[in-house]
Amino acid sequence: MNAFTKFSQALRPGSRLRSFVISRDKSDTLLLLFACVLVLAPHSLQLPGWIGATATVLLAWRGWITFRGNRMPSRWLLLPLALAAMGGIYLEFRTFFGQEAGVATLVLLLTFKLLEMRARRDLFAVVFLAFFLLLARFLASQTIADAALTIVSVVVLMTAQLSFQYTGAVPPLRKRLRFSATIVALAVPLTIVLFVLFPRVQGPLWAMPGQTHSARSGLSDSMSPGNISQLALSDEIAFRAKFVGDAPPQHALYWRGIMLDAYDGKTWRRDSRPHGHADHSEHHGPAVRYQITQEASRQPWLFALELPAMAPQLDGNPVHLTSDLQLATARPVNERIRYDIVSYPAAVLQDHARAESMDGWRQLPANRHPRTLALAASIRAQHADDAARITAVLSMFRTQPFRYTLQPPLLEGDGVDAFLFDTRAGFCEHYAGAFAVLMRAMGIPARIVTGYQGGQLNPADGFMTIRQSDAHAWAEAWLPARGWIRVDPTAAVAPERIERSAASVPRSTPVLGGLVNLEVGPDSWLHGLRFRWEALNNGWNQWVLDYTPARQKSLLRALGFDNIDWKTMTVLAALIGGLTVLLTIMFVSSGRQPADPVDRLYAAFCKRIARRGYPRHTHEGPDAYARRLLTDSRLDENELLAAQTFLNLYAEYRYGYDRPSSTRTTLQSLLKRIR
């Protein structure tokens, strides 16, 4: 028994091998389902769980129908299911409009459409819905991973669409994927030209009006024990900084954010009184120049090293520098922004202010913190001046059994008293808050500043990354002739927290579902890989997502186009885009093999004879075509002789050993006779 006979028997009904042979319709449908899975998978991370589960069940149902060859479900079955799904969307979002409700509706619409796909127009509807959902994904996330997955999804989706269009033999899947990838690659040059030159609008690259961004600053305009410590293990990026020259030392990196001066006995808040312009003396010491790329925070403030010289400029969102050196914006920061700023760490704030003007920063609530007030009275009696009293409090934190912890014990009763005399364990807000209370109890003006301390320099791109884990709180005390001075009691208790960024502390990272823990320290290979990945993401943010109108104009000026308006930019984009399309067409055409002139003559002959009512069949070669023409008595003798001679010469030229140079001339003369 030969191999062919064995293979034929294997394909008989009931054999095992036959069960693995999938028809073309099934394979094309399964490829389309796989493309839809790629499209829907990213959305499942953002939508409610029941929507993802429903879409998964519907896709599995469609796959089962395809495998088994069953009939599609009745519309009378799908209709109540679809209505129930729409009702669930309304109960979930209380509307059918808006980004989230709209995307959820499209996800379910796509999966339900797959279950009633019976005609070619249904296929187009599925493909168009899938492409629309690919675009909708960028409204929620615009990372490199999302862009890469979108490209893969487009290639697979186009391959599925092309697979349904073939009417004869179908190329292998690898060839179809390569063809779709080539189509996508040919669109890249024009995409780059339009991205660079098409007039930009102010705002993020992908957003909807009134869209709420998921990013947050992690800090608020109030502080009570515990709210900052919750951020200590968060790797979310708050902002990045790029210094002109060397970066300051780690212990000098105090990124000033919000000043809190109103205290009710438990919570520190920002005073609602209006603040004027910054009042500080001449800038002392060297300037620190840097650029900050701040993530969307939904809060109306910026961050800068102490002490900022002036407010930066933001397009469409004015910034002013308050009297307490807070950078306040007119509107919340709802998109990633970039600004240049200069700070003078040695500058002095309000050193010439009158002591009586500081009474607002000496106030404490009545009948609170009795043991703390007694301690403050004792320290004040033991030391003659305010500077010595500040030193005494810091010495108490340093020498007595206070400890720094991310999980402090619960404070019962009076929080400040319980911390200073009972638990003696806390995070930065515990120490900053207790210090400020002690200062005010001794008559020294004091307030709280929240922001970030430290940062991690990425050697791959030179950017310093400040994360939510670097969130910090410290205090400021006012001394005559010295003004407001920064006092960080956390540095007295845990100096290692100040000397190195919290992000550089080695951590155990669970992988493989927690079966293995990897130590991610500053010298580990995983840490180096993380640096490179973050540098790549930062470059993506800087040059793609943050390609603002200002950056576009700066690039065009560098290319020699000064003071260009949007009309000129549109014309320029159209001209260069058209030239790019022309060059792409020339590149594609240059890769094609030139058609043989004799083959062109043969095609013209077949077309001419077809017009006379004798078309050539697809499977017919020139000899078979000539034999069929002999059997048709409707052709006169001269026409038949010319056609037979033409086909015989073409067959000899195409399939013979020799190709006489005179054959082309002879065929041309015969074609003229036929015409």
N, C-alpha and C positions, 0 to 999 in steps of 0.2 A: 504494500500500500504506500503510494508516494505521499509527499507532504501536502500537495494540493488536495488530494482526496481526504486526508485527515482534517484539513482546515474546513473543507466543505461540510464534513460531518459535524464539526464543532459548531457550525452555524445553523444546524437544523433545530427546529422547535424543541424546547425542553433541555437543550445543552447548556452548560454553565457559561461558556464563552459568549453565547448569544445574549445572555442577560446583561453583559457589559457593553454591547454594541448599542450606541445611542444614535437615533436618527438625527438628521440635520435640523429639523424643526426643534427637537428637544435641546440639542446642543446650543442652538442660537438663543432659545428662551432662557436656558440656564446661564448663558453668558450675560444676558440682559439682567437677570436677577442678581448676579454677582456684581455687576456695575451699580445696580440700585443699592446693594448692601454697602458698597464703598461710599456712595453719596449720603446714605442715611446714617451711617455709623457715627460721624462727628456730631450730628444733631442730637443723638441719643444722650450725649453727655450734658446737654443744656436743657433738654425738655423734661417734664415730669416722667417718672418711671413708668406709669401705666401707658403712656403714649408709645414709649420705646418697646414695651412688652407687646402692645397691640400690633405695632408694625412688624415685630419679629414673628408673631403668630401668623399674620397674613402672608408674609414672605415665605414662611415654611409651608403654609397651605398651598401657595402657588407652586412651590418646588415639588411638593408631593403630587399634585395634579400632573405636573410635567413628567415626572418619573413614571408614574403609573399609567399615564395616557388617559386619565379620566376626563369626563366632561366638565366644562367650566360651571361654577355654581350659578344658580338662577338669580336673575335680578331681584326677584321677590324675596330671596334670602339675603342678598347684599344690601338692599334698600334699608331694612330695619337696623341692620348692623351699622350702616353708615350714619343713619340718624342718631343712633345711640352714641356713636363716637363723637358726632358734632355736639350732642348734648353734654357729653363729658368735657369737651373743650370749653363750652360756655360756663359750666360749673367750675372749671379750673381757673379760667382767666376772667370770667364775668363779662366777656366781650368776644366778638369775632374779629375785631380789628386790632391793629398794633403789631409790633414785630413778633413777639413770642406767640401770640394766638395765631397770627398768620402763618408762621413757620410750622407750628403744630398742625394746622389745617392742611397745609401742603404735604406734610409727611404722610398723614393718613390718606389724603387724596391719591397720592402716588401708589401706595400699597393697595388701596381698593381698586384703582384703575388696572393694576396688573391682573386682578381677578376677573376682569371683564374685557380683556384684550382679545378681540376677535377679528379685527380688520387692520389694514395698514394704517389707517388714520389713528387707531388706538395706539399703535406703536409710536407714531410721531408724538402723540400727546404724552406718553410715558417719557420719551426722550427729552422733550421740552420741559416737562416738570422737573426731571432730574437735573437738567442744566440750570434751571431757576433756583433749585435748592442748593446747588453748588455756589451760586452767587450769594444766596442768603446766608451761607455759613460765615462769610467774611463780615457780616454785621455783628457777629458775636466774638470772633477771634481772627487775628491776622498774623499768626505766627508762621515761622518757616515751615514747621511741620504741616500746618493747614495748607500752605501753598503747594508743598510737595504732594500731599495727598490729593489735592484738587487736580494737579496735572495728571497723576496716575488715573484718577477717576475719569477725566476727560478722555484719555487715550482708550480706556476700556469701554467707556460709553460709546465713543465713535466706532470702535471695533464692532460692538454689538449692533449698532445701527447699520454699518456697512454689510455685516453678515446677512442681514435680512434682505439686502438689495440684490445679491447675486442670484441670477436666474439659471446659470449652468453649473459648471464645476466650481467648487468653492476652494480657494487657496487654504493652506494649513493655517492654524491659529497663529503660529509664530509670524508668518508672513503678513497676516492681517493686522496684528499688533504693530509690526514694524511699519506698515503703511500708515496706520493712524498716528503713530509717533512722529513719522516724517511730516505729516500734515501739521501737527502741533508745532514741530520745530520750525517749519517754514513761516509760521505766524510770529515767531519770537522777534525777528528784526523790526517788523512794523510795530509790535507791541512796545518795544523799547523806545522807538522814535516817538510814538504818541505819549508814552509815559513822561519822557523828558521834556517834550516841546509843547504838548497840549496845555492851554492855559489852566492853571490851578485855581481852585477856590479855597478860601480861608476855611479851615476846619480839618478834621481828620479825613484820611483817605476813604474810609468806610464808616458811615454813620447814618442814622436817621434823625430827623428833627425831634428833639426832645428825648433822644435816647439816653437811658440811664446806664452809666458805665459801671462795671462790676468792681473796678479797682477802688481802693480806699487808702487813705493816708495811714490809718491805724491810730492816729492821734486825734483828740477832739479838744474843744475849748473848755473842758473840765477835767479834773483829775481827782480820783479817790483811790485809796489803796487797792491794788489789784488790777486796774485797767491797763497799765503799761506792761506788767509782768505777763499778761496774756499774749503779748506779741513777741516774747523773748525767743521762742522757738520757731517763729514764722520766717521762712526764707523769701517771702514776697519782697520784691524790689521796690523801695520808696523812690530813689532817684540815683543817678550816676553823675559823677563829677570828673571833669577833665582839666587838669591844672596846666597853666603856662609855666613851665619850669618844674622844679621839684615840689612834691607835695609836702605840706607841713607834717611834723611828727604826729604819731598816733594820739598822744595825750593832748594835743592842741586842736583836735578835730571835733569841735563842738558846733553842731549845725543847729542854729537857733531857729525855733519855730514859733510857738505860741507862749505869750507871757500871761501867767495866771496870778491875779493879785487880790481877788475877792474870796474871803474864806468864811464859811458858816459853821465851822466846828467839825466838819466831816469832809467836805468837798471844796476843792479849790476851783475857782472859775475865773474866766476873763471878765474884767469889769466892763460894763456896758457903756461907761462914759466915753464920749468922743476923745480921741487922742490926736494931738497936733503933730507937727513935724518933729523929726529927731533933733534932740538938743545935746550934742556932744562937742567936745573941744576939738582942737586941731588933731589931724591924724598923725599918730606917732608910730615910728617903726616902719618896717618894710610892708609893702602892699602884697597881697596874695590875689592873683588874678586866675580866674577859672570859669568854666562853663558848666552849667547844670542842665541835665536832661531829666525832668521830673515827670513821673508817671501820673496818670489821672487820679485825683484824690477826692473829688467832689467837695473840697473844702476851699475857702477863700484865702489861702495863704501860701507863701513860698518859703523855701529854706535856704539859709546862707550861713557861712562861717561867721563867727563873731569877729569884728563888728562890721556890718555892711556899710559901705561909704554912701551909696545912693541906691534908689530903686531901679531895677532893670526895666526895660521896655518890652511890652508884649503887645502884639497886634490884636486890637479889638478887645483888650482886657487891661485897662489901666491899673498900674501898681503904685502904691505910695508907701513910704517908710514912716511908721508911726513913731511917736516919742519914745516908746520903749524898744525901738529897733525891730519891730515885727514888719515883715513884708506882706502887706494885705492887698488882695486883688479885689477889683470891683465885682467880679462874678466868680463863682466856684470854678476850680480847675477841672474841667470835664474831659480833657484830652491831654495827651502827652505834649509837653511844652519844653522849649529850650531857651535859656537866657544866659547872658554873660554878666558877670558881677565881679566887683572888687571889694575885698575886705581888708581891714586894718586890725589885726588882733590886739595891738597895743593901744588902740583908741580908748579914750576915757569918756564915760557917759555921765552927764549932769554933775560934774565935779564942783561947779560953782553955784549949785542950787542952795537955797536957804533951808536950814534944818526944819523950820516950821512948815515948809511946803511939803514935807514928807510924812505928815501925820496920817494920810490915808493908808500908808503902808505899815503903820504901827498898830492898826486896829485888830482886836481879837473879840470873838463872841463872848458875852458874859456867861458866867457860871459854867465854864467848860475847862477841862484839863487842870484840875487843882494840883495834882502832883507835879505836872510839868511847870506850872507857874511857880511852885515852891523851889524847884530845881533852878529855874531861871533867876529867882531872887538870890539864891545862894551863890551862883556863879557871878552875878553882878556885884555882889558885896565883896567877893574875893579879888576882883580885878578892876583896875581903875579906868581903863579906856575900852572902847568898843572893839578895837582890833584884838586886844588880849582876850576879850570874852569870846570872840569868834574862834580864836586858836584853842581856847579851853574846851569848847564844845567839840571841835574836831578831835582834840586829844582824847576826850571821853569816848568818842566812837572808835578811835583807833586802839585804845588800851583796854577798855572794858570788853566783856564777852558779847559783843555784837557780832552778828554774822549776816552774810549776804546770801540770799536764797531765792530761787524762782518760785518756790512753793511755801510761802510763809504760813505759820499757823493762824487760825482764826482769831481776830481781835474782838474781845468781848468788852462791853461797857464803853468807856471812853477810849477811843481808838489810839490817840497819841499817848495817853498815859499807859495803856496796856502795852504798846510797842516799846516805850522807853524803859519801863520798869518790870515788865513781865516776860513777854516773848523774846524781845531783843533780836528778832530775826525778820528780815524783810527785803524788799526789792528797792530800786532807786527811789520810787515815789514815797516809800515809807521814810527814808532817811532825809530826802529833800523837804517833805512836809513837816517832819518833826523839827528839823533845823530851823525852818522859817518860823514855826510857832515859838521856839525858844528865843529867836532873835526879837520877834515882836514883843514877847513877854519881857525882854530886857530893854525895850524902848528903841531897838535898832530897826530901821525900815528894812523890810525883807519881802521877797516875792519868789514865785516859782517860775521856771522856764522849762518848757518841754520841747523836745526836738530829738535829735539823734547824736550819738557820740561814736566816733570812730568811722570805720569804713575798711573795705578790703580792696587793695590795688590789684587789678588784673594785669599780669605781665604780658598777656597776649595782645592787648590793645592799648594799655596805658590808662584805661578808665578806672576810677575808683567806684565801687558799688556799695551803696548804703541800703541796707535791708531793714525790714520792720524789726528784726531781732536786735538792731542797733538803737531802737527807741530808748530814750533816756530822759530823766528829769533831774534838774539841778536847781540850786538856789542862787539868788542875788541878794547881797546886803549893801546898804548905802553907808559910806563913811565920809565925814567932812573932808574936803580937799582931795578926796580920792574918787568920789562918785560911786556909781554902782560897780561892785566887783563880783566876779563869778566865784562861788563857793560850791564845790561838789563834795558833799559828805560821803557819797558812795566811794570816792577815791580813797578816803581815810579807812574805810572798812574793807574794801576789795579793790586794791590798786591794780590787780591784774585785769579787772573789767575795763579799766581805762587805758591800760598799756597795749591791749590788743583787742581787735574787733571781736564781737560776740560770734560773728560768722566764721572766724578762724579757729574756734574751739573745736577739737575733734569730737565727732558725733558718730554714733552707731546707727547706720542706715539699714533698715530691713529690706531684703530683696527675696525674690522667689516666695512670696507670700509669708515672709517672716521666718522661713526655714534657715536663712543665712543672714548674718549681720556683717556688713562691711564697715570698717572703721574709716571714716572720711576725715582724715586729718590734713593739715596744711602741706604735708610732704607725700601724701598718697597719690598713686597714679590716677585714682578716680577724681581727686581734687584737680589735678592738671587737666584731665579731660573736661571737667566742669568749667574751668577757666576758658578753654577754647570754645566750648559750646556757648557760653555766655558772651564771649567776644563776637561770635558769629551772630547771635541774636541781637546784640547791640548794634552791629553794623547794619543788620536788616532794619532795625528801628530807626537808625540815624539817616539812612540813605533811601529807604523805600517808604516806610510808614510816615516818616517825618519830612517828606519831600514837600515842603511848604512853598507858597508863592515867593517868599523872601529867598529861600534857598534856590528856587528855580531862576529867579532874576539874577542871583549871584553867579550861578553857573553860566547863564547866557552872557553876563558881562565878562566873565573869564574867557568866553569864546569870541568876544569882540562885538557883541550886540549890546550897546549901551542905550538906556532909556527906551526900552522896547515896550509897547503897549500890547493889550490882549489881541487886538485886531491883527497887528503885524505878526504876533506869535502864532495866531491861527493860520495865517497864510504860509508862514514858515513851516509849520507842522504839516500842512497839506502838501507843500512842494517836496519837502524831504520825505514825507510818507509815500508820496507817489513815486519818487525816485527809488525808494526802498522796494516798493512793489515791483517796479520794472526790473531792478537788479535781481530780485528773487525769481521772477519769471525767466530771465535770461539764464540764471544759474540752473533752474530746473530743465530748461530746454537744452542746455549744453550737455546734460547728462544722457540725453536720449540718442539712440542710434539713428543716423539718418536713413530714411526710407530708401530702398532700392528703386531706381527709376523704372525698372522692369515690373516690379511689384505694383507700382502706381499705375502702370499701363494695364496690368491684369485687373486691378480694382476698377478702373474706368471701363474696361470691357464688360465685366460682370454687371456693372451698373447700367450700361447701355443695353445689354441683352435683357436685363430684368424689366426695363421700361417697355420692351417689346412683348412682355408676358411670359418670359422664360427665366425666372430667377434661379440662381444657384443655391442648392441646399447647403446647410452648414457643414454637413459631413462629406460633401462631394469635393474631390480633387479635380484637377483639370481633365484627366482621362475619363473619369466617371461622368463628368459634366458633358464632355464631347460625345460619349456614347448615348447619353439621354437625348441630346439634341438631334442625333441621327434618327431617332425613333419618332420625331415630331415632323409630320409631313407638311406643316404650315409654313416652314421655312423654304424659300426658293433655293435653287441650286447654287447661285452665286453667294448668297448669304451663308448657306451651310458650308460651302467650301472655304470661305474666308474665316468663319468661326472655327472650323476644324483645323485649318492651318495655324491660326492664332494659338489655339489651345495646345496643339502638338509642339509648336516652337517654345511656348512658355514652359511646358513640362520638360522639354529637353534642356532648356536653360536652367530651370530651377533644380531639377533632379538628376541631370546628366553629369558626366565627368568633366566635360569641357564646356566653357561658356564663351561662345564666339562673340566677338565684339560687334558683329553685324546684326546680331539677334535683335537688339533694341531698335535699330533702324527699320528692320523688317516688320517688327510688331507695330511700330508707329504707323507704317504705311497700311498694314492690315486694319488697324483701328480706324483709320480714315475711310477705308472702303466700307467698313461696317456702318459708320456714321452716315 
